């Protein structure tokens, strides 16, 4: 698409427009206009090439030359299936201006972003994900399911922003690209035929797990998760206090508009301050804090208002953070939720208020009661903070603390995982460290995908699968497909 990639208008196939250009050129020649520079007719007002290039007069009329090129272009456009053509001159101009003097990381950044912008918005990735869906052999089975193609694209793009745009401004800068593994992930998915081996961003199995979990909670099928829905996540493992904080304080880079809007449009009104911090150099240390601070200030000032639901993109941020707490992104996500007063410190009072709910649930479920002081002492010994009176986010980000920092968060709001931590088997922990998975998320996604696959197979054996394709369109209940006959059946997922 020359309009979005090259920053130039697509070549016109309008005969009237071509005729007007011909007349103008002929009038210039007749009036002694400037025809000495061969480049004048081949560039637009910004110096970009067009398909209306004219060469020095070689004895043939300008009209016949333009008419000939117009006819050939129309034939080539039809042969190419109607796509706009990019000529050699256009490509050469783009290469010399945007690619030649830069390394691979900078080339990728300049190729994806819009011309004249200094960041990448989420809609900028759409053309590339669309081509991936069309051409990748591992996604061929989705070719007849446009709805799931869209959901897959949204999932991939949201995961990219979750990992690369750590300050959650909704705008990816050149420095963030350079510091990330995004370029290598794009190269891997280009070379690897098995899409599920590309666990960074593109895995279909990971998308399946995320979307099925969302679908399980979205009972009214409005693509919105309300607080009561989220309380059911993971067999009701989360306390209502952390669910409230997720709605009130968790980062939401795409907040401010519906999913169909451009990424920069949805961000401009909501994260202007964060975006400003990241566009020039993007110092991650200050940008991360600035991004979180902007989210808090927007809530306090009423710029956003009360958050009533999570979108699918918000849910992806939540689930990636919940199932893998051993990385900087999830640590900052949960720290912002626990830090109720927003002072950048977790003090005993804040942690005690969250843990009180856990103690009440322990007693209700007849679990062994663990006093707050004992829990905190154990966590302090593992994390080894710089100050024992409070915890700051940097305490969790120490290299030796990454694998245990999530235990404190689980102790404060996820009862099931906290009980698993207290009753952990050292042998299983050693096996976990030696397995094939690079991250806790990869391990969880693999296990959950296998669970979903087995449930699907069991439903098929019992004859309970719903063939939703044959259901009447005007039946509101039938339009919604269940987990068993839904994504897996519609997409023919390769279990």
LOLO-401413 format. One line per field, with one value per residue (C-alpha): residue number from 1; chain; x, y, z. Coordinates in steps of 0.25 Angstrom, whole numbers, padded with zeros to 4 digits, always signed. Example, Ala and Ser with C-alpha at 12.3 -4.5 7.8 and 13.67 -1.06 7.14 Angstrom:
<recs>
num [1,2]
chaine [A,A]
px [+0049,+0055]
py [-0018,-0004]
pz [+0031,+0029]
</recs>
This chain:
<recs>
num [1,2,3,4,5,6,7,8,9,10,11,12,13,14,15,16,17,18,19,20,21,22,23,24,25,26,27,28,29,30,31,32,33,34,35,36,37,38,39,40,41,42,43,44,45,46,47,48,49,50,51,52,53,54,55,56,57,58,59,60,61,62,63,64,65,66,67,68,69,70,71,72,73,74,75,76,77,78,79,80,81,82,83,84,85,86,87,88,89,90,91,92,93,94,95,96,97,98,99,100,101,102,103,104,105,106,107,108,109,110,111,112,113,114,115,116,117,118,119,120,121,122,123,124,125,126,127,128,129,130,131,132,133,134,135,136,137,138,139,140,141,142,143,144,145,146,147,148,149,150,151,152,153,154,155,156,157,158,159,160,161,162,163,164,165,166,167,168,169,170,171,172,173,174,175,176,177,178,179,180,181,182,183,184,185,186,187,188,189,190,191,192,193,194,195,196,197,198,199,200,201,202,203,204,205,206,207,208,209,210,211,212,213,214,215,216,217,218,219,220,221,222,223,224,225,226,227,228,229,230,231,232,233,234,235,236,237,238,239,240,241,242,243,244,245,246,247,248,249,250,251,252,253,254,255,256,257,258,259,260,261,262,263,264,265,266,267,268,269,270,271,272,273,274,275,276,277,278,279,280,281,282,283,284,285,286,287,288,289,290,291,292,293,294,295,296,297,298,299,300,301,302,303,304,305,306,307,308,309,310,311,312,313,314,315,316,317,318,319,320,321,322,323,324,325,326,327,328,329,330,331,332,333,334,335,336,337,338,339,340,341,342,343,344,345,346,347,348,349,350,351,352,353,354,355,356,357,358,359,360,361,362,363,364,365,366,367,368,369,370,371,372,373,374,375,376,377,378,379,380,381,382,383,384,385,386,387,388,389,390,391,392,393,394,395,396,397,398,399,400,401,402,403,404,405,406,407,408,409,410,411,412,413,414,415,416,417,418,419,420,421,422,423,424,425,426,427,428,429,430,431,432,433,434,435,436,437,438,439,440,441,442,443,444,445,446,447,448,449,450,451,452,453,454,455,456,457,458,459,460,461,462,463,464,465,466,467,468,469,470,471,472,473,474,475,476,477,478,479,480,481,482,483,484,485,486,487,488,489,490,491,492,493,494,495]
chaine [A,A,A,A,A,A,A,A,A,A,A,A,A,A,A,A,A,A,A,A,A,A,A,A,A,A,A,A,A,A,A,A,A,A,A,A,A,A,A,A,A,A,A,A,A,A,A,A,A,A,A,A,A,A,A,A,A,A,A,A,A,A,A,A,A,A,A,A,A,A,A,A,A,A,A,A,A,A,A,A,A,A,A,A,A,A,A,A,A,A,A,A,A,A,A,A,A,A,A,A,A,A,A,A,A,A,A,A,A,A,A,A,A,A,A,A,A,A,A,A,A,A,A,A,A,A,A,A,A,A,A,A,A,A,A,A,A,A,A,A,A,A,A,A,A,A,A,A,A,A,A,A,A,A,A,A,A,A,A,A,A,A,A,A,A,A,A,A,A,A,A,A,A,A,A,A,A,A,A,A,A,A,A,A,A,A,A,A,A,A,A,A,A,A,A,A,A,A,A,A,A,A,A,A,A,A,A,A,A,A,A,A,A,A,A,A,A,A,A,A,A,A,A,A,A,A,A,A,A,A,A,A,A,A,A,A,A,A,A,A,A,A,A,A,A,A,A,A,A,A,A,A,A,A,A,A,A,A,A,A,A,A,A,A,A,A,A,A,A,A,A,A,A,A,A,A,A,A,A,A,A,A,A,A,A,A,A,A,A,A,A,A,A,A,A,A,A,A,A,A,A,A,A,A,A,A,A,A,A,A,A,A,A,A,A,A,A,A,A,A,A,A,A,A,A,A,A,A,A,A,A,A,A,A,A,A,A,A,A,A,A,A,A,A,A,A,A,A,A,A,A,A,A,A,A,A,A,A,A,A,A,A,A,A,A,A,A,A,A,A,A,A,A,A,A,A,A,A,A,A,A,A,A,A,A,A,A,A,A,A,A,A,A,A,A,A,A,A,A,A,A,A,A,A,A,A,A,A,A,A,A,A,A,A,A,A,A,A,A,A,A,A,A,A,A,A,A,A,A,A,A,A,A,A,A,A,A,A,A,A,A,A,A,A,A,A,A,A,A,A,A,A,A,A,A,A,A,A,A,A,A,A,A,A,A,A,A,A,A,A,A,A,A,A,A,A,A,A,A,A,A,A,A,A,A,A,A,A,A,A,A,A,A,A,A]
px [+0000,+0008,-0001,+0003,+0017,+0023,+0016,+0012,-0002,-0005,-0004,-0017,-0024,-0034,-0034,-0038,-0027,-0017,-0023,-0022,-0007,-0005,-0011,-0003,+0010,+0007,+0003,+0017,+0024,+0016,+0018,+0033,+0032,+0043,+0046,+0061,+0061,+0057,+0053,+0043,+0032,+0035,+0034,+0023,+0024,+0032,+0042,+0035,+0033,+0020,+0015,+0014,+0029,+0032,+0045,+0052,+0045,+0050,+0041,+0029,+0017,+0014,+0000,+0004,+0015,+0005,-0006,+0003,+0008,-0006,-0010,+0001,-0001,-0015,-0012,-0001,-0011,-0021,-0011,-0007,-0021,-0024,-0013,-0006,+0007,+0021,+0030,+0045,+0047,+0038,+0045,+0059,+0054,+0049,+0061,+0071,+0063,+0058,+0066,+0081,+0087,+0081,+0084,+0073,+0066,+0065,+0060,+0049,+0045,+0044,+0037,+0026,+0023,+0015,+0023,+0026,+0023,+0033,+0026,+0019,+0004,-0003,-0010,+0003,+0005,-0008,-0003,+0008,-0001,-0010,+0000,+0005,-0009,-0010,+0003,+0008,+0006,+0004,-0009,-0015,-0026,-0031,-0033,-0048,-0050,-0049,-0054,-0043,-0033,-0036,-0035,-0022,-0017,-0022,-0015,-0002,-0001,-0006,+0005,+0015,+0011,+0011,+0026,+0032,+0025,+0028,+0024,+0010,+0009,+0003,+0014,+0026,+0039,+0052,+0059,+0049,+0050,+0065,+0064,+0054,+0054,+0043,+0052,+0057,+0043,+0038,+0050,+0047,+0032,+0037,+0046,+0038,+0027,+0021,+0015,+0014,+0029,+0029,+0025,+0029,+0016,+0011,+0008,-0006,-0007,-0004,-0015,-0025,-0022,-0024,-0036,-0043,-0040,-0047,-0058,-0060,-0062,-0070,-0083,-0092,-0083,-0082,-0066,-0066,-0061,-0068,-0063,-0072,-0067,-0052,-0055,-0057,-0044,-0035,-0046,-0048,-0034,-0033,-0038,-0049,-0039,-0029,-0040,-0044,-0030,-0028,-0040,-0035,-0020,-0015,-0008,-0017,-0009,-0021,-0031,-0040,-0047,-0053,-0044,-0046,-0040,-0025,-0016,-0011,-0025,-0028,-0015,-0014,-0025,-0021,-0006,-0001,+0009,+0014,+0016,+0023,+0033,+0036,+0037,+0050,+0060,+0050,+0058,+0052,+0055,+0047,+0037,+0032,+0029,+0023,+0014,+0009,+0007,-0001,-0010,-0012,-0014,-0024,-0033,-0031,-0034,-0046,-0041,-0045,-0056,-0060,-0054,-0066,-0060,-0048,-0047,-0040,-0027,-0028,-0030,-0018,-0010,-0016,-0014,+0000,+0004,-0004,+0002,+0016,+0021,+0035,+0038,+0039,+0026,+0017,+0025,+0022,+0007,+0005,+0013,+0004,-0008,-0003,+0002,-0011,-0006,+0003,+0015,+0024,+0026,+0019,+0018,+0013,-0001,-0004,+0001,-0006,-0020,-0018,-0014,-0025,-0035,-0025,-0026,-0041,-0041,-0032,-0040,-0053,-0046,-0040,-0026,-0015,-0015,-0002,+0000,+0004,+0017,+0022,+0018,+0025,+0037,+0039,+0037,+0047,+0057,+0055,+0054,+0065,+0060,+0069,+0060,+0052,+0041,+0036,+0038,+0040,+0039,+0054,+0055,+0047,+0055,+0068,+0073,+0073,+0059,+0051,+0047,+0042,+0037,+0023,+0022,+0019,+0008,+0002,+0002,-0005,-0016,-0016,-0019,-0018,-0004,+0000,-0004,+0003,+0016,+0014,+0013,+0023,+0031,+0046,+0047,+0036,+0043,+0056,+0049,+0042,+0056,+0061,+0049,+0049,+0040,+0047,+0037,+0025,+0016,+0021,+0019,+0005,+0000,+0005,-0002,-0015,-0015,-0014,-0025,-0034,-0031,-0034,-0047,-0050,-0048,-0056,-0068,-0066,-0066,-0079,-0086,-0087,-0080,-0089,-0088,-0090,-0089,-0103,-0110,-0119,-0113,-0125,-0125,-0117,-0114,-0109,-0100,-0091,-0083,-0079,-0064,-0066,-0072,-0066,-0052,-0047,-0058,-0059,-0044,-0041,-0030,-0018,-0019]
py [+0000,+0012,+0022,+0016,+0010,+0020,+0032,+0035,+0034,+0022,+0023,+0027,+0019,+0030,+0034,+0048,+0051,+0045,+0054,+0066,+0063,+0061,+0075,+0082,+0075,+0079,+0093,+0095,+0090,+0099,+0111,+0108,+0103,+0097,+0083,+0082,+0074,+0060,+0058,+0069,+0060,+0048,+0053,+0059,+0071,+0064,+0058,+0045,+0037,+0035,+0027,+0039,+0041,+0048,+0047,+0057,+0059,+0049,+0053,+0046,+0053,+0054,+0049,+0036,+0033,+0035,+0028,+0016,+0015,+0017,+0005,-0004,+0000,-0004,-0018,-0020,-0016,-0026,-0037,-0034,-0036,-0021,-0017,-0004,-0006,-0001,+0003,+0002,+0017,+0017,+0006,+0012,+0025,+0018,+0010,+0022,+0030,+0021,+0008,+0009,+0017,+0009,-0004,-0016,-0011,+0003,-0002,-0010,+0002,+0011,+0001,-0002,+0012,+0022,+0033,+0046,+0039,+0036,+0023,+0011,+0010,-0004,-0002,-0001,-0016,-0020,-0021,-0030,-0039,-0039,-0044,-0054,-0060,-0061,-0067,-0075,-0090,-0091,-0082,-0088,-0094,-0080,-0076,-0078,-0072,-0057,-0055,-0063,-0057,-0043,-0049,-0055,-0042,-0034,-0045,-0044,-0029,-0027,-0037,-0029,-0016,-0024,-0028,-0017,-0005,-0006,+0008,+0004,+0017,+0010,+0015,+0007,+0015,+0012,+0010,+0000,-0008,-0009,-0013,-0024,-0038,-0033,-0033,-0047,-0052,-0047,-0054,-0067,-0067,-0064,-0076,-0086,-0094,-0099,-0086,-0092,-0093,-0078,-0076,-0061,-0054,-0062,-0076,-0081,-0089,-0077,-0070,-0081,-0082,-0067,-0066,-0078,-0073,-0060,-0067,-0075,-0063,-0055,-0061,-0051,-0050,-0035,-0036,-0029,-0035,-0029,-0030,-0042,-0049,-0047,-0053,-0066,-0067,-0079,-0085,-0072,-0071,-0056,-0047,-0037,-0026,-0029,-0030,-0016,-0011,-0018,-0010,+0003,+0003,-0007,-0002,-0001,+0004,+0004,+0011,+0022,+0016,+0004,-0007,-0002,+0011,+0014,+0012,+0026,+0031,+0023,+0027,+0042,+0046,+0036,+0034,+0047,+0049,+0035,+0036,+0049,+0042,+0031,+0038,+0044,+0034,+0026,+0025,+0012,+0015,+0028,+0024,+0012,+0021,+0032,+0022,+0017,+0030,+0035,+0024,+0027,+0042,+0040,+0032,+0042,+0054,+0047,+0047,+0033,+0031,+0018,+0006,-0003,-0015,-0021,-0022,-0034,-0026,-0023,-0037,-0041,-0032,-0037,-0052,-0051,-0044,-0054,-0066,-0062,-0053,-0055,-0043,-0028,-0025,-0034,-0029,-0014,-0018,-0024,-0014,-0003,-0011,-0013,+0001,+0007,+0020,+0022,+0026,+0015,+0007,-0005,-0003,-0013,-0006,-0008,-0022,-0026,-0021,-0030,-0042,-0040,-0045,-0057,-0061,-0060,-0069,-0079,-0080,-0082,-0093,-0100,-0097,-0096,-0082,-0074,-0061,-0049,-0047,-0061,-0059,-0045,-0050,-0062,-0052,-0042,-0053,-0057,-0043,-0037,-0022,-0010,-0005,-0015,-0005,-0005,-0011,-0003,-0009,-0010,-0020,-0029,-0027,-0032,-0044,-0054,-0050,-0051,-0066,-0063,-0049,-0055,-0062,-0050,-0045,-0059,-0058,-0045,-0048,-0062,-0073,-0085,-0081,-0078,-0091,-0098,-0090,-0094,-0109,-0109,-0121,-0118,-0130,-0124,-0110,-0115,-0122,-0109,-0102,-0113,-0114,-0109,-0096,-0083,-0075,-0079,-0074,-0084,-0095,-0091,-0089,-0103,-0109,-0101,-0104,-0119,-0118,-0111,-0121,-0133,-0126,-0124,-0138,-0143,-0135,-0140,-0154,-0152,-0145,-0132,-0123,-0112,-0110,-0095,-0093,-0099,-0091,-0080,-0066,-0060,-0068,-0060,-0071,-0080,-0069,-0071,-0084,-0091,-0094,-0108,-0105,-0091,-0087,-0101,-0105,-0093,-0092,-0107,-0105,-0116,-0123]
pz [+0000,-0005,+0003,+0016,+0014,+0004,+0008,-0006,-0013,-0021,-0036,-0042,-0052,-0055,-0070,-0067,-0057,-0067,-0078,-0069,-0066,-0081,-0085,-0074,-0079,-0093,-0089,-0082,-0094,-0103,-0094,-0093,-0079,-0071,-0077,-0075,-0062,-0064,-0050,-0049,-0055,-0047,-0033,-0024,-0015,-0005,-0015,-0015,-0028,-0035,-0047,-0056,-0059,-0072,-0079,-0087,-0100,-0110,-0121,-0117,-0112,-0096,-0098,-0105,-0095,-0083,-0090,-0093,-0078,-0073,-0082,-0077,-0063,-0063,-0070,-0059,-0048,-0053,-0054,-0040,-0035,-0034,-0024,-0026,-0032,-0027,-0038,-0038,-0037,-0025,-0018,-0021,-0015,-0003,-0001,-0002,+0007,+0018,+0018,+0012,+0023,+0035,+0042,+0042,+0055,+0050,+0036,+0043,+0051,+0039,+0030,+0040,+0045,+0037,+0030,+0037,+0051,+0062,+0067,+0063,+0067,+0068,+0054,+0047,+0050,+0043,+0028,+0033,+0041,+0030,+0020,+0031,+0032,+0017,+0014,+0026,+0024,+0039,+0039,+0026,+0033,+0037,+0023,+0023,+0037,+0036,+0051,+0056,+0047,+0053,+0067,+0065,+0059,+0071,+0080,+0073,+0073,+0087,+0092,+0084,+0091,+0105,+0103,+0095,+0100,+0114,+0118,+0113,+0105,+0093,+0085,+0081,+0079,+0071,+0084,+0089,+0076,+0078,+0093,+0089,+0082,+0072,+0060,+0063,+0065,+0052,+0045,+0052,+0048,+0034,+0034,+0043,+0037,+0050,+0056,+0069,+0071,+0070,+0084,+0084,+0080,+0068,+0074,+0070,+0083,+0091,+0084,+0086,+0101,+0103,+0094,+0101,+0115,+0111,+0105,+0117,+0125,+0115,+0118,+0111,+0099,+0098,+0098,+0111,+0125,+0137,+0151,+0154,+0142,+0146,+0160,+0153,+0147,+0151,+0160,+0167,+0172,+0172,+0183,+0181,+0185,+0175,+0164,+0168,+0167,+0153,+0148,+0155,+0153,+0144,+0131,+0119,+0107,+0097,+0106,+0101,+0089,+0082,+0077,+0063,+0065,+0061,+0072,+0072,+0073,+0085,+0092,+0089,+0099,+0110,+0110,+0104,+0116,+0115,+0100,+0101,+0111,+0101,+0087,+0090,+0094,+0103,+0115,+0121,+0135,+0135,+0125,+0132,+0145,+0136,+0129,+0142,+0148,+0136,+0138,+0153,+0150,+0139,+0149,+0160,+0151,+0145,+0131,+0129,+0139,+0145,+0138,+0137,+0128,+0122,+0107,+0101,+0100,+0114,+0118,+0110,+0118,+0131,+0127,+0123,+0136,+0144,+0138,+0138,+0149,+0147,+0138,+0139,+0131,+0141,+0153,+0149,+0146,+0159,+0167,+0162,+0166,+0180,+0182,+0186,+0190,+0178,+0185,+0179,+0192,+0197,+0212,+0223,+0223,+0209,+0209,+0222,+0216,+0204,+0212,+0222,+0211,+0208,+0223,+0223,+0211,+0217,+0229,+0221,+0213,+0225,+0220,+0230,+0236,+0233,+0241,+0233,+0240,+0237,+0222,+0221,+0228,+0219,+0207,+0212,+0213,+0199,+0193,+0201,+0199,+0201,+0213,+0221,+0224,+0210,+0196,+0184,+0170,+0168,+0179,+0171,+0159,+0164,+0156,+0167,+0171,+0158,+0161,+0175,+0174,+0169,+0182,+0189,+0179,+0180,+0195,+0195,+0185,+0178,+0189,+0180,+0175,+0189,+0195,+0183,+0187,+0202,+0198,+0187,+0184,+0183,+0172,+0163,+0165,+0160,+0148,+0145,+0144,+0135,+0125,+0111,+0114,+0114,+0122,+0132,+0122,+0111,+0121,+0125,+0111,+0107,+0119,+0117,+0102,+0105,+0115,+0105,+0094,+0103,+0107,+0093,+0089,+0101,+0096,+0082,+0087,+0095,+0083,+0090,+0080,+0074,+0059,+0060,+0045,+0042,+0053,+0048,+0048,+0054,+0067,+0077,+0086,+0074,+0069,+0082,+0081,+0093,+0096,+0091,+0078,+0077,+0074,+0072,+0063,+0055,+0053,+0052,+0062,+0060,+0073]
</recs>
